[in-house]
Amino acid sequence: MGENIYAVGGYEARVTDSVLQFDGKEWKSFPRLNMGRSALKVVVLRGWPHPEKLLSSIPPGEKSPSPESARSANGMPSGNSISSNSASSFLSRLMNNMF
């Protein structure tokens, strides 16, 4: 965000739960994730009124849903066959707080 770089999760012999910010001079630590993550995607939504509606967590011991089933359940377009209509529909619902 802005001129900062963020590093969230990762892998160092096992998945990590770290959240770090680099401002060009030094790294700053943030509160850790509730569990280690690697190969994840992070989205910054500036000014989003209810970010908790976009977040999901998997209780310990439960299996994460497949990306396809998660996309389908949330009405998200598939990365394999995205059309302008499905992307527009998803963004419209996202902006109108429909999730």
C-alpha atoms as one frame of an Amber mdcrd trajectory, in Angstrom:
protein
   0.000   0.000   0.000   1.424   3.357  -0.860   5.169   2.973  -1.052   5.382
   0.033   1.351   5.932  -3.612   0.522   4.137  -6.290   2.528   5.190  -9.909
   3.013   2.372 -12.129   4.287   2.886 -15.789   5.117   5.364 -17.807   3.129
   7.450 -20.912   3.468  10.671 -21.477   5.465  10.900 -25.279   5.851   7.196
 -24.984   6.808   4.414 -22.468   6.242   4.803 -19.205   8.120   2.286 -16.952
   9.843   4.269 -13.712   9.680   3.044 -10.344   8.404   5.805  -7.835   7.633
   5.994  -4.341   6.141   9.064  -2.827   4.465   9.154   0.956   4.020  12.366
   1.012   1.975  14.592   1.250   5.041  13.416  -1.238   7.637  11.016  -4.127
   8.234   8.168  -3.814  10.733   6.253  -6.786  12.178   2.463  -6.884  12.379
   0.223  -9.297  14.323   0.653 -12.840  13.028  -1.933 -14.715  10.965  -4.133
 -17.158  12.884  -2.313 -19.999  11.086   0.597 -20.370   8.692  -0.103 -19.777
   5.009   1.925 -20.117   1.827   1.088 -19.473  -1.812  -1.695 -17.123  -0.749
  -2.961 -13.946  -2.341  -3.433 -10.697  -0.467  -5.771  -7.911  -1.535  -5.707
  -4.414  -0.080  -9.094  -2.704   0.011  -8.624   0.904   0.983 -11.687   2.387
   2.637 -13.730  -0.833   2.583 -16.500  -0.371   5.197 -16.822  -4.012   6.336
 -13.653  -5.973   5.506 -14.661  -8.819   7.810 -17.370  -9.790   5.305 -14.656
 -10.667   2.791 -12.490 -12.624   5.179 -12.814 -16.276   5.870 -10.954 -18.608
   8.132 -10.689 -22.351   8.331 -11.064 -23.765  11.868  -8.113 -25.923  12.979
  -8.490 -29.487  11.761 -10.868 -28.632   8.916  -9.768 -29.013   5.321  -9.573
 -25.893   3.152 -12.053 -25.888   0.268 -10.662 -26.256  -3.213 -10.194 -22.945
  -5.048 -12.907 -23.965  -7.510 -15.511 -24.714  -4.826 -14.636 -21.531  -2.916
 -15.010 -19.447  -6.074 -18.296 -21.116  -6.898 -19.686 -20.682  -3.372 -18.800
 -16.977  -3.387 -19.926 -16.330  -6.945 -16.399 -15.467  -8.014 -15.395 -15.871
 -11.641 -13.125 -18.766 -12.505  -9.589 -17.777 -13.384  -9.623 -20.299 -16.220
 -12.594 -18.931 -18.111 -13.280 -15.395 -16.996 -15.690 -13.370 -19.078 -16.304
  -9.672 -18.823 -19.872 -10.414 -17.665 -18.824 -12.719 -14.808 -16.092 -10.304
 -13.693 -18.522  -7.393 -13.862 -21.139  -9.328 -11.879 -18.604 -10.306  -9.208
 -17.271  -6.759  -8.887 -20.789  -5.357  -8.763 -21.750  -7.675  -5.883 -18.435
  -6.986  -4.158 -18.939  -3.234  -4.340 -22.563  -3.538  -3.206 -21.587  -5.561
  -0.139 -23.418  -8.703  -1.269 -21.030 -11.280   0.232
